[in-house]
Amino acid sequence: MIEANVAQRARAKGRIPFRWIGGLLILLLCLTAYLDRIAVSVTASPLMGSLAITPVQLGMVTTLFSVGYFVFQMPAAALLQRFGSRTVLAVSLALWSVFTAATGLVGGLAGLAVVRGLFGIAESPVFTGGNQFFGNWFKKAERGRANSLMNAGAFAANIFGPPLVVAIVSSFGWRSVYFVFSAIGLALAGTWYIVARTRPAEHPWISREELDEITDDIARHSNPAAHVKTSWRVLMRQRSFWALAFGYFATLWCVQFFIYWLPYYLQVTRNVSFRALGIYASMPWISIVVSVLVAGLVSDFLLARGFSRYIARNLLCAFGLAVAALALVASTSASTIVANVLWISLALGMTGVAQTLSWTIVCDIGGRITSIVGGWMNMWGFVAASIVPTVAPIIGKLYGWNAVILLNAFITLLGVGAYLLIATHRDL
């Protein structure tokens, strides 16, 4: 009997922990979410020509997506608290896939605006839900790496997406790509619902050893005052609650600008052809995918070596944004397209460090209200994402696109101070 138990434990140690399969699915969900977003940016030129709309009007449509996304952040967090990540993410993915297909059917500006606004509402739970899943399933020392999967999936879409979109559009027209991505999303929604569970104890496929490992870690790091009800009044009085929100605002201001306007920016300022766009527009996203994965590893490594959360999380976020701001400024004086893209790649890569570790901080200080804290932070990130798509082309038209890049650098630099003000040594 003892020998059988020993053999069983040995086999369990040889298997990939089931939680990492769930992490891979979160990566794929986020990849799909960003594929559906970047389809608009890459098809901007043919879409604007077909629907007879201007860059400013397209920016306003993009803003409607972000408005729907940030307005529904707190309701989405409440739904996640009530129903859990399994159900909410499955419904969310199915709905936004429907609205992705609807994008390919629109006939004008009004229809595009309505569909993209609904798309934003449908997609709003994705990152908060993924973060809730990581908080429930992963040990404290693994959460940097776990959250890096979420962001790596999102940013990987910007590597594979542009060449894929260009190939589909070149063969079948700009509308076809939305139908293809919709089908991918619907298939993944079904897979997620079948395979995932909100909490480890609910899953019939998890081993007893892994379940004990997770529950023991959660019990060891749980807050002894967790039974005390946290009110919004208490949260609003905490510096960390607001600092986290502003740090993420600054981070997503930079990231979302490039998500929506990088292809158009390269075409307008560097005369990159549509067929060459897939290569140049993918390079900065390779940088950010590598950076978010390395950030998670380094952060968890520092924590495991006895460094404080402040060093392992806050200082890395602040360092990333500081380097990103300097790289953005340097990009404005680049004399070649390659140099310009390399500076942008460095900027995006270092901004990705802050974006990934922001979600790790949410897991660290959110405790039992992780989805609420994540929803709050993500809401402010998409306040920035609601402003930048419309503001960017207006400033670009009036003062040139270098002025837009310098504004991005200034806001990114402000985020450095915000991350230094977060008290990561205690729960909210």
C-alpha positions in Angstrom: 0.0 0.0 0.0 2.8 2.4 1.0 4.7 1.5 -2.2 1.6 2.2 -4.3 1.2 5.6 -2.7 4.9 6.4 -3.3 4.5 5.3 -7.0 1.4 7.4 -7.4 3.1 10.5 -6.0 6.1 9.9 -8.3 3.7 9.7 -11.3 2.0 12.9 -10.2 5.3 14.8 -10.0 6.1 13.7 -13.5 2.9 15.3 -14.9 2.3 18.9 -15.9 0.2 20.4 -13.1 -3.3 20.8 -14.4 -3.4 24.5 -13.4 -0.9 25.2 -16.2 -3.3 23.7 -18.7 -5.9 26.3 -17.5 -3.2 28.9 -17.8 -2.6 27.9 -21.4 -6.4 28.3 -22.1 -6.3 31.8 -20.6 -3.4 32.6 -22.9 -5.5 31.5 -25.9 -8.6 33.5 -24.7 -6.5 36.6 -24.5 -4.9 35.9 -27.8 -8.3 35.6 -29.4 -9.5 38.8 -27.7 -6.6 40.7 -29.2 -6.9 39.1 -32.6 -10.4 40.5 -32.7 -9.2 43.9 -31.7 -6.2 44.2 -34.0 -8.4 43.1 -37.0 -9.8 46.7 -36.9 -6.4 48.3 -36.8 -4.8 46.2 -39.6 -7.9 46.5 -41.9 -8.2 50.3 -41.1 -7.4 51.4 -44.6 -9.7 49.1 -46.6 -12.4 49.4 -43.9 -12.3 53.2 -44.0 -12.4 53.2 -47.8 -15.3 50.8 -48.0 -17.4 52.5 -45.4 -16.4 56.1 -46.4 -15.2 57.1 -42.9 -12.2 59.2 -41.8 -9.4 58.3 -39.4 -10.9 60.5 -36.7 -14.3 58.7 -37.1 -12.6 55.4 -36.9 -10.9 56.6 -33.7 -14.3 57.5 -32.3 -15.6 54.0 -33.1 -12.6 52.6 -31.3 -13.3 54.8 -28.4 -16.8 53.4 -28.2 -15.3 49.9 -27.8 -13.2 51.1 -25.0 -16.1 53.0 -23.3 -18.2 49.9 -23.4 -15.3 47.9 -22.0 -14.5 50.2 -19.1 -18.1 51.1 -18.2 -18.9 47.4 -17.8 -15.7 46.6 -15.8 -17.3 46.8 -12.4 -20.5 45.0 -13.4 -18.3 42.3 -14.9 -16.3 42.0 -11.7 -19.6 41.6 -9.8 -20.7 38.8 -12.2 -17.3 37.1 -11.7 -17.7 37.3 -7.9 -21.2 35.7 -8.3 -20.8 33.1 -11.1 -17.0 32.6 -11.3 -14.6 32.7 -14.2 -15.7 29.4 -15.9 -19.2 30.6 -16.8 -18.6 34.3 -17.2 -15.6 33.9 -19.5 -17.4 31.3 -21.7 -20.4 33.6 -22.2 -18.2 36.6 -22.7 -16.1 34.9 -25.4 -19.2 33.6 -27.2 -20.8 37.0 -27.2 -17.8 38.9 -28.4 -17.3 36.4 -31.2 -20.8 37.1 -32.4 -20.1 40.8 -32.4 -16.8 40.1 -34.3 -18.8 38.4 -37.0 -21.2 41.3 -37.0 -18.3 43.7 -37.7 -17.9 42.0 -41.0 -21.6 42.7 -41.9 -21.8 46.4 -41.2 -22.7 48.9 -43.9 -21.7 52.2 -42.5 -20.4 54.3 -39.6 -23.5 53.9 -37.4 -23.6 50.2 -37.6 -19.9 49.9 -37.0 -20.2 52.1 -33.9 -23.0 50.1 -32.4 -21.3 46.7 -33.0 -18.0 47.8 -31.6 -19.6 49.3 -28.5 -21.4 46.0 -27.8 -18.1 44.2 -28.5 -16.4 46.2 -25.8 -19.2 45.3 -23.3 -19.0 41.6 -24.2 -15.2 41.4 -23.9 -15.0 43.3 -20.6 -14.6 40.3 -18.2 -11.7 38.7 -20.0 -8.6 40.0 -18.1 -10.4 40.3 -14.7 -11.7 36.7 -15.2 -8.3 35.4 -16.1 -6.8 37.1 -13.1 -9.5 35.6 -10.8 -8.6 32.2 -12.2 -4.9 32.7 -11.5 -5.7 33.9 -8.0 -7.8 30.7 -7.3 -5.5 28.2 -9.0 -1.9 29.4 -8.6 0.4 29.6 -5.7 1.7 32.9 -4.5 5.2 32.3 -5.9 3.8 31.4 -9.3 1.5 34.3 -10.0 4.1 36.4 -11.8 4.6 33.7 -14.4 0.9 32.9 -14.5 -0.1 36.5 -15.2 2.6 36.7 -17.8 0.7 34.0 -19.8 -2.3 36.2 -19.9 -0.4 39.2 -21.3 1.8 37.1 -23.6 -1.3 35.6 -25.2 -2.7 39.1 -25.8 0.4 40.5 -27.3 1.3 37.4 -29.3 -1.9 38.2 -31.3 0.0 41.3 -32.5 2.8 39.1 -33.8 0.7 36.5 -35.7 -2.3 38.7 -36.3 -1.1 41.3 -38.8 0.5 38.8 -41.3 -2.6 36.6 -40.9 -5.0 39.4 -41.4 -3.1 40.7 -44.4 -3.1 37.2 -46.0 -6.9 36.7 -45.4 -7.8 40.3 -46.6 -5.6 40.0 -49.6 -7.3 36.8 -50.7 -10.9 37.3 -49.6 -11.5 40.9 -48.7 -11.5 42.8 -45.4 -14.9 41.5 -44.2 -13.8 37.9 -44.3 -11.3 38.1 -41.5 -14.0 38.9 -39.0 -15.9 35.7 -39.9 -12.8 33.6 -39.5 -11.9 35.1 -36.1 -15.5 34.7 -34.9 -15.4 30.9 -35.7 -12.2 30.5 -33.7 -13.7 32.3 -30.7 -16.9 30.3 -30.6 -14.9 27.0 -30.7 -12.6 28.2 -27.9 -15.6 29.3 -25.8 -16.9 25.7 -25.8 -13.5 24.3 -25.0 -13.0 26.7 -22.1 -16.4 25.8 -20.6 -15.7 22.0 -20.9 -12.1 22.1 -19.5 -12.1 24.9 -17.0 -13.5 25.3 -13.5 -13.5 28.5 -11.3 -11.9 26.7 -8.3 -9.6 23.7 -8.1 -11.9 21.8 -5.7 -14.6 21.9 -8.3 -12.6 20.1 -11.0 -12.9 16.3 -11.4 -9.6 16.0 -13.3 -7.2 17.6 -10.8 -5.1 15.2 -8.8 -5.3 15.1 -5.0 -1.6 16.0 -4.7 -2.1 19.2 -6.8 -5.3 20.2 -5.0 -3.6 19.8 -1.6 -0.6 21.8 -2.9 -2.8 24.7 -4.0 -5.1 24.8 -0.9 -2.2 24.6 1.5 -0.5 27.5 -0.2 -3.7 29.6 -0.1 -4.2 28.8 3.6 -0.6 29.7 4.4 -0.9 33.1 2.7 -4.5 33.9 3.6 -5.3 37.1 5.4 -6.5 36.4 9.0 -8.9 39.3 8.7 -10.5 38.0 5.5 -13.9 37.7 7.2 -14.1 41.5 7.6 -16.3 43.0 4.9 -14.4 45.6 2.8 -16.6 48.6 1.8 -16.0 50.9 -1.1 -15.5 53.7 1.4 -12.6 51.9 2.8 -11.1 51.1 -0.6 -11.5 54.6 -1.8 -9.5 55.9 1.1 -6.5 53.7 0.3 -3.6 55.3 -1.6 -2.7 51.9 -3.2 -6.2 51.6 -4.7 -5.8 54.9 -6.6 -2.1 54.5 -7.4 -2.7 51.1 -9.0 -5.5 52.6 -11.1 -3.3 55.5 -12.3 -0.3 53.3 -12.9 -2.4 51.1 -15.2 -3.9 54.1 -16.8 -0.5 55.3 -17.9 0.5 51.8 -19.0 -2.5 51.2 -21.1 -2.3 54.6 -22.6 0.9 53.6 -24.3 0.0 50.0 -25.2 -3.5 50.8 -26.5 -2.2 53.6 -28.8 0.1 51.1 -30.6 -2.6 48.4 -30.7 -5.0 50.7 -32.6 -2.7 53.1 -34.5 0.7 51.4 -35.0 -0.2 50.0 -38.5 -1.6 53.3 -39.6 1.2 55.3 -38.0 3.8 53.2 -40.0 1.9 53.7 -43.2 1.5 57.5 -42.8 4.9 58.4 -41.3 7.1 55.8 -42.9 5.3 55.0 -46.1 5.1 51.3 -45.3 3.1 49.4 -47.9 0.1 47.3 -46.9 1.8 44.1 -47.8 5.0 44.9 -45.8 2.9 46.1 -42.9 2.6 42.6 -41.4 6.4 42.4 -40.9 7.0 45.8 -39.4 3.9 45.9 -37.3 4.7 42.5 -35.7 8.3 43.4 -34.5 7.3 45.5 -31.5 4.9 42.8 -30.3 7.7 40.1 -30.4 9.5 42.4 -28.0 6.6 42.7 -25.6 5.8 39.0 -25.6 9.4 38.2 -24.6 9.4 41.0 -22.0 6.2 39.9 -20.3 7.4 36.3 -20.0 10.8 37.4 -18.7 9.1 39.9 -16.3 7.0 37.1 -14.7 10.1 34.8 -14.3 12.3 37.6 -12.9 9.6 38.8 -10.5 8.9 35.4 -9.1 12.7 34.6 -8.9 13.3 37.8 -6.8 10.3 36.9 -4.5 11.7 33.3 -4.1 15.1 34.7 -3.2 13.7 36.7 -0.3 13.3 40.1 -1.9 10.2 42.1 -1.0 7.1 42.4 -3.1 7.9 46.1 -3.5 11.2 45.2 -5.2 9.9 42.2 -7.1 6.7 44.0 -8.3 6.7 47.8 -7.9 10.3 48.6 -8.8 10.2 46.4 -11.9 7.0 48.2 -13.0 8.5 51.6 -12.4 11.8 50.7 -14.2 9.9 49.3 -17.2 7.8 52.5 -17.7 10.9 54.8 -17.2 12.8 53.0 -19.9 9.7 52.9 -22.2 9.3 56.7 -21.9 12.9 57.3 -22.9 12.6 54.9 -25.8 9.5 56.7 -27.1 11.3 60.0 -27.1 14.3 58.4 -28.9 12.0 57.0 -31.6 10.9 60.5 -32.7 14.4 61.2 -33.9 15.0 57.9 -35.7 16.2 58.4 -39.2 15.1 55.0 -40.6 12.1 52.8 -40.4 14.2 50.0 -38.8 15.5 52.3 -36.1 12.0 53.7 -35.5 10.5 50.2 -35.1 13.4 49.1 -32.8 12.9 52.0 -30.4 9.1 51.4 -30.4 9.8 47.7 -29.8 11.9 48.6 -26.7 9.2 51.0 -25.5 6.4 48.4 -25.8 8.5 45.6 -24.3 9.2 47.6 -21.2 5.6 48.8 -20.9 4.6 45.2 -21.0 6.6 44.5 -17.9 4.4 47.0 -16.0 1.2 45.6 -17.6 2.0 42.0 -16.6 3.1 42.8 -13.0 0.1 45.1 -12.4 -2.1 42.0 -12.6 0.3 40.2 -10.3 0.0 43.0 -7.8 -3.8 42.6 -8.0 -3.5 39.0 -7.0 -1.0 40.0 -4.2 -3.1 42.7 -2.6 -6.6 41.8 -3.7 -7.2 38.8 -1.5 -10.8 37.7 -1.6 -11.9 40.7 -3.7 -9.3 40.1 -6.5 -11.9 40.4 -9.2 -13.1 43.7 -7.8 -9.6 45.2 -7.6 -8.8 43.8 -11.0 -12.0 45.3 -12.5 -11.2 48.7 -10.9 -7.7 48.7 -12.2 -8.7 47.6 -15.7 -11.5 50.1 -15.8 -9.0 53.0 -15.4 -6.7 51.4 -18.0 -9.6 51.5 -20.5 -10.5 55.0 -19.5 -7.0 55.7 -21.1 -7.9 53.4 -24.0 -11.1 55.3 -24.5 -9.3 58.6 -24.8 -6.2 57.8 -26.8 -7.8 56.4 -30.1 -9.6 59.7 -30.7 -7.0 62.1 -29.3 -4.1 60.6 -31.2 -5.4 61.3 -34.8 -6.5 64.8 -33.8 -3.1 65.7 -32.3 -1.4 63.9 -35.3 -3.4 66.0 -37.7 -2.7 69.3 -35.9 0.9 68.9 -34.7 2.2 65.7 -36.4 2.5 62.1 -35.1 5.8 62.8 -33.3 3.8 65.0 -30.9 1.5 62.0 -30.2 4.6 59.9 -29.4 5.9 62.6 -27.0 2.6 62.8 -25.3 2.6 59.0 -24.8 6.1 59.3 -23.3 5.0 62.0 -20.9 2.0 60.0 -19.6 4.0 56.8 -19.4 6.6 58.6 -17.2 3.9 59.8 -14.8 3.0 56.1 -14.3 6.5 55.5 -12.7 5.5 57.5 -9.6 2.2 55.8 -9.3 3.7 52.3 -9.1 6.2 53.5 -6.4 3.2 54.6 -4.2 1.5 51.1 -4.1 1.9 49.4 -0.7 2.3 45.8 -1.9 3.3 44.5 1.5 -0.3 44.3 2.7 -3.7 43.4 1.4 -6.2 46.1 0.5 
